[in-house]
Amino acid sequence: MPIQKKFHKISWTRRMIIALIVATVMPAVIISSIIFNVAAKNLEKQAYELTDYKITQRVRFLELDLRQVFDLIYQTVVDPAVAGAMDSLNRGREPVESKTTLRSKFISYGQMLEAVQSMTYIDNQGENYYTYEKFNSVYDNNMWSDKKRRLGLCSQTKESESAVFLPTIQEELAGGRQIDLFYIAIPVQDYVADSNVGVLVMGIGMEFFQNLDTGDDEESQWNDMVEVIDPRGRIIYSQEKDRIGKISEGIDKSDKNQLIKENQIEKSNWTLRSYVNLKEIKQNLYGFRQVTILIGIIFIVPFVAVVWALSKYFTRNLSMLSMNLKKIGEGQVGMQLDATIEDEFYPVIQQFNQMSKSIERLIKRLKRERAQTEEAVTRQKQAELRALESQINPHFLYNTLDSINWRAIENEEYEISEMISCLADLLRYSITDIDGMVQVREEKQWLNKYLFLQQKRFSDKFTFIIRIPEEAEDILIHKMLLQPIIENCVVHGINEMKKDGKITVEATMEEGNRLRFVIKDNGKGIGETTLARLNRKDSRGDIGTDNVRARLESYYGGDAFIRYYSSETSGTVVTVEIPYGDEVYAKSSDCGG
């Protein structure tokens, strides 16, 4: 059901194109896919058969070459001169003569096979040994000069009691040359005493694997890549030279683009692995499929273009109607459509033109009525404000306070006079432009008067000090920013003290155009729970502290900082830090400052 609904929403042009594709393109695609899959299966079968044949031949070559190596090792071991030299070397008798005999025999036998690069004899305790290397004339500079390595090999051959195959390593030659060698080690038996007397090690170069290269054509897509791998996964030989000596990655059986065959090699613990790239083999098939698709496209594109043009012509009125209905939904009204074809949709277009005009007239009338309503509401608000202003005229308050002030002076009540004068100044300061910005010196003057009145209100039970550096007095800040904090110091901190209360307000200029205020009192401190709540950015509860935090957020965003420090016995310290400068003032003005 959902698929049918989606199909009903498709335009007639797209429906005709879809029908054409289903009728012509889909059969061609299905047939070409079947042909491609059949051909791919045949190619893959041929690749399996050819790979099986190749790997069988290569295994046979390797087994024949290994048989030659073992025959050579057997001839060397049973040679009486070699056996006598080995026995003398074991007993420590005439070592120079023994090594000379071994050298001549090793040279002789080493010439029998081109791949043999070195021959070494090591006694059963790993103490005495002799090495002959075709590529190295220095006796003491070889891989078997390390006693630990000799002992390890002797132990390994004792445990296996058969030939031991060592992985390929890279030998350094004189002049910076390098050679890759693998080693075959066999225990040397004293058949009379029925015991091992030592180990014979033969180093064999990569020439040994030359028969693995069957002379494949470099440009052929049927070539494979061959590797010889030991049981631990270490690569003994590879046609890709940089892989020799490395650990072979596991076989990915899910990779359908690669054919991998493996065979075990007799007389060794090796595995011969062959890799065939099926993707390259199938490349011609992919090319054939692409050509088929291209030919289909060349024939189909003109048909699609013709169908598209015809459908566009016959559905022109419908498309124009649909597009302009969307415009009405976006708020554009009043347009008139010009139908070029008088088809089934022509009456609908005429109705659309009438509806568009009606909607345009209705919207204009609604806009006029809304403007009139907004104007009436504005006038009503202004009238209410004027009524409130007339109830309490600030000038009336100022004149009344001025009269009381003179009456106090006539009665020589100078302290009362000073308090009334301060109160009048506070009212003027706080009523006018409450969110405006003033210089720090003006705020300082206002705070002095405010604290003076609070001091008199609480019978001089506290003193106060305001320290503002001269260079900070010209900085602009928002009016009465610190008043709620100072009021909390008086009401909540100093109120319960009988005497010796103290409030300090200090300002310092910090790096990065920042102004810091520190407000301290020695009164009753704040409990841990309340302190934690005050220091949370989302704290709610105290109107004064909420007001300060909200105003800081409004004026400075995340650039302002307020923090409370207190204990129930040491009073309270409040730190407020704000930025200053032209950019800050411009931003504050945008916020209504």
C-alpha atoms as one frame of an Amber mdcrd trajectory, in Angstrom:
protein
   0.000   0.000   0.000   2.754   2.604   0.767   4.420   1.808  -2.614   1.129
   2.471  -4.436   0.746   5.815  -2.643   4.278   6.833  -3.662   3.583   5.823
  -7.278   0.422   7.967  -7.350   2.547  11.013  -6.396   4.889  10.609  -9.416
   4.325  12.978 -12.345   2.946  11.729 -15.684   6.304  12.457 -17.361   8.182
  10.249 -14.945   5.542   7.531 -15.210   5.989   7.341 -18.992   9.791   7.217
 -18.656   9.534   4.465 -16.026   7.235   2.464 -18.307   9.725   2.816 -21.176
  12.605   1.655 -18.961  10.632  -1.335 -17.693   9.607  -2.327 -21.215  12.991
  -1.955 -22.959  15.902  -1.459 -20.590  15.094  -4.044 -17.927  15.008  -7.066
 -20.312  18.331  -6.004 -21.862  19.915  -5.604 -18.434  18.634  -9.004 -17.259
  19.887 -10.822 -20.385  23.336  -9.170 -20.260  23.614  -9.990 -16.557  22.836
 -13.670 -17.206  25.440 -13.834 -19.998  28.017 -12.077 -17.822  27.467 -14.421
 -14.867  27.734 -17.542 -17.037  30.966 -16.280 -18.599  32.341 -15.338 -15.166
  31.621 -18.831 -13.834  33.408 -20.422 -16.808  36.414 -18.149 -16.385  36.583
 -18.910 -12.678  36.437 -22.670 -13.395  39.279 -22.347 -15.911  41.281 -20.322
 -13.359  40.842 -23.090 -10.752  41.938 -25.815 -13.190  44.947 -23.850 -14.442
  46.001 -22.915 -10.905  45.719 -26.551  -9.768  47.928 -27.655 -12.672  50.516
 -24.936 -12.039  50.771 -25.514  -8.306  51.035 -29.298  -8.810  53.952 -28.790
 -11.210  55.673 -26.368  -8.846  55.290 -28.716  -5.869  56.892 -31.467  -7.946
  59.825 -29.194  -8.848  60.335 -28.163  -5.215  60.235 -31.770  -3.969  62.839
 -32.789  -6.586  65.088 -29.855  -5.602  64.722 -30.707  -1.895  65.633 -34.338
  -2.644  68.842 -33.097  -4.302  69.640 -30.967  -1.241  69.109 -33.893   1.152
  71.218 -36.168  -1.087  74.018 -33.604  -0.956  73.724 -33.367   2.844  73.840
 -37.188   3.115  76.956 -37.368   0.897  78.638 -34.734   3.056  77.814 -36.462
   6.357  78.941 -39.955   5.265  82.182 -38.697   3.735  84.941 -40.279   5.924
  87.152 -37.196   5.702  84.278 -34.954   6.868  83.366 -37.374   9.669  86.995
 -37.517  10.830  87.357 -33.730  10.800  84.116 -33.372  12.772  85.338 -35.910
  15.362  88.700 -34.136  15.713  86.968 -30.766  16.093  84.687 -32.207  18.800
  87.689 -33.581  20.727  89.673 -30.344  20.340  92.524 -32.111  18.515  94.264
 -30.309  15.679  91.479 -27.735  15.183  93.343 -25.904  12.399  93.839 -29.076
  10.366  90.228 -30.156  11.024  88.839 -26.816   9.844  91.082 -26.921   6.775
  89.688 -30.352   5.884  86.111 -29.163   6.446  86.718 -26.084   4.297  88.020
 -28.085   1.342  85.154 -30.581   1.574  82.494 -27.886   2.043  83.840 -26.027
  -0.983  83.750 -29.225  -3.026  80.224 -30.214  -2.066  78.974 -26.612  -2.205
  79.885 -26.427  -5.882  77.498 -29.288  -6.670  74.397 -27.115  -6.203  74.333
 -23.458  -7.263  71.772 -22.535  -4.589  73.990 -23.719  -1.682  75.620 -20.573
  -0.271  77.050 -21.820   3.033  77.791 -24.988   5.042  78.336 -25.073   8.816
  79.202 -27.768  11.338  78.413 -27.204  15.067  79.341 -29.715  17.789  76.689
 -31.043  20.162  77.612 -28.567  22.959  77.659 -25.570  20.641  81.288 -24.853
  21.543  83.246 -25.830  18.434  81.998 -24.974  14.962  83.188 -24.137  11.471
  81.409 -22.141   8.754  82.147 -21.827   5.056  80.274 -19.088   3.161  80.654
 -18.439  -0.557  79.875 -14.773  -0.086  81.996 -14.132   3.034  85.708 -14.805
   3.418  85.882 -13.755   7.097  85.420 -16.758   9.352  84.483 -14.950  12.570
  81.935 -12.657  10.917  78.914 -14.914  10.344  75.523 -15.565  11.906  76.795
 -18.658  13.797  79.454 -16.715  15.724  76.740 -16.125  18.355  76.973 -19.012
  20.848  73.357 -18.625  22.018  72.179 -19.121  18.451  74.329 -22.248  18.091
  73.038 -23.730  21.355  69.452 -22.947  20.375  69.848 -24.740  17.042  71.467
 -27.782  18.716  68.593 -27.997  21.195  66.035 -27.662  18.401  67.552 -30.482
  16.303  67.751 -32.771  19.369  64.040 -32.283  19.994  62.986 -32.822  16.391
  65.450 -35.691  15.621  64.972 -34.769  11.942  65.714 -31.951   9.552  64.948
 -28.462  10.890  63.982 -25.706   8.449  64.920 -22.178   9.588  63.117 -19.112
   8.174  64.666 -16.850   5.554  66.916 -14.099   6.907  68.821 -11.311   5.213
  72.631 -11.540   5.432  74.732  -8.381   5.148  77.638  -8.673   2.647  80.687
  -6.540   2.135  80.087  -3.314   0.259  76.540  -2.960   1.567  75.179  -5.885
  -0.482  72.538  -8.189   0.962  71.523 -11.800   0.367  68.411 -13.749   1.435
  69.087 -17.250   2.855  67.078 -20.001   4.490  68.769 -22.831   6.420  68.274
 -26.600   6.664  69.836 -28.222   9.735  70.143 -31.988  10.351  71.648 -33.859
  13.322  74.919 -35.669  12.622  74.790 -39.249  14.015  77.564 -41.423  15.415
  76.041 -44.754  14.395  78.609 -46.724  16.391  77.878 -44.911  19.664  74.209
 -44.333  18.576  74.282 -40.655  19.585  74.206 -37.148  18.100  77.633 -35.595
  17.706  76.644 -32.282  16.189  74.597 -30.420  13.610  75.225 -29.786   9.895
  73.587 -26.553   8.660  73.242 -25.703   4.969  72.426 -22.122   3.931  70.485
 -21.954   0.658  69.836 -18.851  -1.448  66.715 -17.824  -3.313  68.113 -19.433
  -6.505  66.702 -22.636  -5.028  63.193 -21.428  -5.944  63.962 -20.472  -9.555
  61.873 -23.392 -10.851  58.778 -21.758  -9.277  58.976 -19.160 -12.045  57.395
 -21.064 -14.926  58.088 -18.324 -17.426  54.613 -16.776 -17.417  53.958 -13.971
 -19.849  54.246 -10.647 -17.999  51.265  -9.228 -19.933  49.057 -12.263 -19.376
  46.067 -11.926 -17.042  46.378 -15.619 -16.056  49.647 -15.239 -14.151  49.706
 -15.976 -10.440  51.900 -14.976  -7.499  53.632 -17.777  -5.550  54.893 -17.900
  -1.949  56.470 -20.564   0.255  55.345 -20.343   3.891  56.500 -22.209   7.015
  54.122 -23.477   9.774  54.481 -20.238  11.731  53.256 -18.207   8.772  56.704
 -16.738   7.977  57.331 -16.263   4.256  60.380 -18.311   3.133  60.136 -17.182
  -0.510  57.896 -14.811  -2.462  57.933 -13.457  -5.997  57.424 -10.073  -4.342
  60.904  -9.739  -2.834  59.955  -7.267  -0.107  57.613  -9.854   1.486  60.384
 -12.429   2.137  60.928 -12.947   5.878  57.631 -11.313   6.892  54.555 -12.925
   8.444  51.907 -13.874   5.879  48.452 -12.471   6.475  45.570 -14.900   6.868
  43.487 -16.055   3.928  40.298 -14.057   3.401  37.897 -16.677   2.097  35.190
 -14.042   1.568  37.306 -12.217  -1.053  35.736 -13.304  -4.343  38.243 -11.302
  -6.394  41.159 -13.571  -5.427  41.718 -17.314  -5.900  44.143 -18.900  -3.393
  45.390 -22.502  -3.616  47.709 -24.295  -1.151  49.716 -27.550  -1.298  52.031
 -29.205   1.258  55.612 -29.958   0.168  57.029 -33.371   1.108  60.293 -33.623
   3.071  59.598 -30.195   4.589  57.084 -28.378   6.736  56.455 -25.814   4.012
  53.255 -24.828   2.265  53.222 -23.618  -1.343  50.553 -20.940  -1.786  49.420
 -19.514  -5.138  47.449 -16.250  -5.543  45.415 -15.571  -8.705  43.760 -12.166
  -9.201  40.294 -13.030 -10.555  39.463  -9.350 -10.881  42.077  -8.920 -13.611
  40.871 -12.080 -15.353  37.301 -10.783 -15.358  38.395  -7.350 -16.605  37.578
  -8.228 -20.210  34.119  -9.320 -19.134  33.577  -6.022 -17.370  34.650  -4.236
 -20.537  32.178  -6.285 -22.575  29.391  -5.472 -20.131  30.252  -1.772 -20.212
  30.162  -1.757 -24.014  26.765  -3.472 -23.913  25.442  -0.924 -21.447  26.877
   1.945 -23.506  25.178   0.668 -26.685  21.911   0.353 -24.770  22.240   3.903
 -23.472  22.961   5.227 -26.963  19.720   3.691 -28.235  17.614   4.460 -25.165
  18.577   8.125 -24.592  16.852   9.405 -27.784  13.664   7.490 -26.904  13.690
   8.922 -23.374  14.282  12.429 -24.734  11.326  12.147 -27.117   9.048  10.809
 -24.399  10.202  13.577 -22.045   9.525  16.328 -24.622   6.062  15.002 -25.523
   5.035  14.552 -21.913   6.253  18.052 -21.056   4.188  19.528 -23.887   0.974
  17.722 -22.944   1.360  18.366 -19.199   2.421  22.026 -19.508  -0.798  23.394
 -17.956  -0.639  20.892 -15.099   3.030  21.699 -14.321   2.351  25.445 -14.413
  -0.628  25.004 -12.070   1.380  22.842  -9.624   4.313  25.296  -9.531   2.122
  28.318  -8.822   0.142  26.495  -6.135   3.488  26.008  -4.324   4.145  29.757
  -4.649   0.789  30.507  -3.021   1.765  28.182  -0.177   4.987  30.242   0.213
   3.028  33.488   0.472   3.118  34.761  -3.134  -0.424  35.731  -4.261  -2.021
  37.662  -7.085  -0.314  35.858 -10.012  -2.353  35.079 -13.156  -1.692  32.034
 -15.354  -1.760  32.114 -19.155  -2.896  28.732 -20.519  -1.474  28.050 -23.992
  -3.435  24.820 -24.483  -7.189  24.525 -23.859  -7.142  20.984 -22.517  -8.863
  19.301 -19.539  -6.964  21.530 -17.107  -7.952  24.841 -18.747 -11.087  25.367
 -16.514  -8.964  24.610 -13.435  -6.475  27.340 -14.430  -9.304  29.862 -14.804
 -10.544  28.969 -11.313  -6.981  29.339 -10.027  -6.727  32.890 -11.434  -9.984
  33.888  -9.686  -8.865  32.276  -6.401  -5.474  34.057  -6.554  -7.139  37.460
  -6.897  -9.556  36.712  -4.052  -6.735  35.639  -1.739  -4.745  38.788  -2.576
  -7.709  41.041  -1.691  -8.331  39.078   1.543  -4.681  39.363   2.661  -4.611
  43.113   2.027  -7.776  43.561   4.111  -6.337  41.433   6.956  -3.108  43.516
   6.934  -5.103  46.761   7.226  -7.170  45.358  10.104  -4.047  44.096  11.897
  -2.317  47.479  11.545  -5.374  49.206  12.970  -5.526  46.750  15.894  -1.802
  47.195  16.690  -2.159  50.974  16.610  -5.120  50.803  19.011  -3.184  48.564
  21.435  -0.179  50.925  21.328  -2.345  53.927  22.121  -3.962  52.066  25.032
  -0.531  51.165  26.521   0.676  54.748  26.187  -2.441  56.004  27.947  -1.908
  53.518  30.807   1.732  54.613  31.185   0.798  58.270  31.297  -1.809  57.437
  33.945   0.830  55.686  36.079   3.305  58.530  35.631   0.722  61.038  36.766
   0.123  59.072  39.981   3.673  59.552  41.286   5.605  62.410  39.778   9.346
  62.102  40.515   9.614  65.899  40.720   7.031  65.850  43.481   9.245  63.429
  45.468  12.407  65.460  44.887  10.713  68.767  45.892   9.201  67.177  48.987
  12.562  65.717  50.073  14.171  69.107  49.449  11.621  70.796  51.709  12.247
  68.199  54.467  15.981  68.747  54.053  15.695  72.519  54.654  13.441  71.939
  57.644  16.130  69.653  59.129  18.803  72.294  58.521  16.662  74.958  60.250
  16.403  72.619  63.251  20.155  71.962  63.084  19.565  68.246  62.340  22.540
  68.046  60.012  22.832  64.269  60.079  19.173  63.968  59.022  19.821  66.591
  56.352  22.742  64.623  55.010  20.689  61.416  54.958  17.801  63.105  53.102
  20.230  64.609  50.583  21.820  61.201  49.965  18.408  59.591  49.573  17.363
  62.192  46.996  20.558  61.596  45.033  20.005  57.835  45.182  16.473  58.204
  43.824  17.585  60.412  40.942  20.425  57.994  40.098  18.307  54.835  40.243
  15.187  56.110  38.452  16.872  57.522  35.346  18.133  55.047  32.669  18.454
  52.061  35.003  20.244  49.878  32.377  22.528  52.671  31.175  26.307  52.756
  31.493  28.250  55.162  33.751  31.849  55.717  34.693  33.201  53.794  37.660
  33.699  57.067  39.613  29.925  57.788  39.358  29.099  54.295  40.589  31.618
  54.798  43.420  29.912  58.040  44.497  26.514  56.351  44.438  27.808  53.365
  46.475  29.263  55.738  49.092  25.866  57.367  49.576  24.058  54.023  49.554
  26.374  52.525  52.190  26.180  55.730  54.263  22.369  55.393  54.419  22.628
  51.670  55.269  25.208  52.538  57.948  22.825  55.014  59.565  19.936  52.609
  59.179  21.796  49.975  61.216  23.018  52.427  63.890  26.662  52.538  62.759
  27.289  48.893  63.600  29.620  48.593  60.549  32.169  50.612  58.604  32.889
  50.491  54.906  35.794  51.177  52.531  35.664  51.587  48.740  39.031  51.365
  46.958  39.035  52.166  43.250  42.362  52.834  41.444  42.450  56.134  39.622
  43.129  54.525  36.239  39.902  52.483  36.572  37.556  55.388  37.342  36.996
  56.266  33.656  35.905  52.727  32.719  32.233  52.346  31.803  30.091  49.804
  33.655  26.336  49.239  33.981  24.543  51.221  36.696  23.886  49.603  40.097
  25.562  46.332  38.987  27.022  45.674  42.445  24.124  47.026  44.573  22.320
  43.650  45.131  25.594  42.049  46.288  26.359  44.867  48.739  22.789  44.831
  50.015  23.159  41.084  50.764  26.370  41.851  52.699  24.480  44.344  54.883
  21.201  42.481  55.339  22.449  38.904  55.618  26.060  39.335  56.750  26.292
  42.383  59.050  22.694  42.547  60.290  23.131  40.036  63.130  26.368  41.651
  64.407  26.206  44.119  67.308  29.288  46.097  66.301  32.643  46.072  64.459
  31.149  45.070  61.134  33.180  45.862  58.049  32.432  45.944  54.318  35.156
  46.423  51.705  34.748  47.050  47.984  37.950  46.875  45.903  38.533  47.116
  42.163  41.573  45.961  40.182  42.417  45.994  36.492  43.434  42.595  35.121
  45.135  41.529  31.886  43.051  41.280  28.742  40.923  44.411  29.429  39.130
  42.946  32.432  37.918  44.741  35.576  37.609  42.772  38.822  35.513  43.784
  41.859  35.990  42.043  45.218  33.255  42.629  47.868  34.093  41.390  51.393
  32.283  41.373  54.722  33.203  39.946  58.130  29.678  39.038  59.101  27.769
  35.793  59.163  29.016  33.455  56.455  27.106  31.204  54.058  26.502  27.495
  54.629  27.994  24.928  52.233  24.653  23.986  50.669  23.663  27.593  49.999
  27.188  28.424  48.760  27.098  25.544  46.279  23.698  26.687  45.011  24.875
  30.295  44.566  27.888  29.164  42.513  25.785  27.154  40.083  24.987  28.998
  36.891  21.394  27.771  36.954  20.825  28.694  40.639  17.420  30.087  41.565
  16.186  31.368  44.890  17.581  34.721  46.035  16.212  37.604  44.000  19.321
  39.795  44.424  21.850  37.156  43.357  19.592  35.973  40.528  19.317  39.581
  39.342  23.093  40.045  39.257  23.715  36.787  37.411  20.928  37.506  34.889
  22.217  41.040  34.218  25.805  39.770  33.750  24.584  37.152  31.289  22.482
  39.744  29.439  25.248  42.365  29.221  28.354  40.259  28.683  27.230  36.736
  27.749  29.824  34.167  28.822  32.611  36.788  29.253  31.501  37.849  32.776
  32.353  35.948  35.975  30.867  35.863  39.490  31.977  33.605  42.355  31.097
  33.331  46.040  33.636  32.285  48.727  32.514  31.895  52.330  32.381  29.887
  55.514  30.003  30.201  58.461  32.746  31.756  60.634  34.845  33.933  58.321
  32.378  36.101  56.427  31.822  36.216  52.691  33.866  37.266  49.629  32.197
  37.860  46.273  34.316  38.260  43.117  32.818  39.848  40.002  34.915  40.120
  36.837  33.721  41.853  33.675  35.332  42.841  30.362  35.585  46.437  29.200
  36.432  48.198  25.954  34.761  49.510  22.808  33.581  46.085  21.585  32.033
  45.321  24.988  30.266  48.708  25.102  28.874  48.210  21.589  27.560  44.740
  22.498  26.031  46.081  25.724  24.286  48.833  23.771  22.781  46.226  21.454
  21.412  44.447  24.550  19.537  47.557  25.614  22.261  49.089  27.855
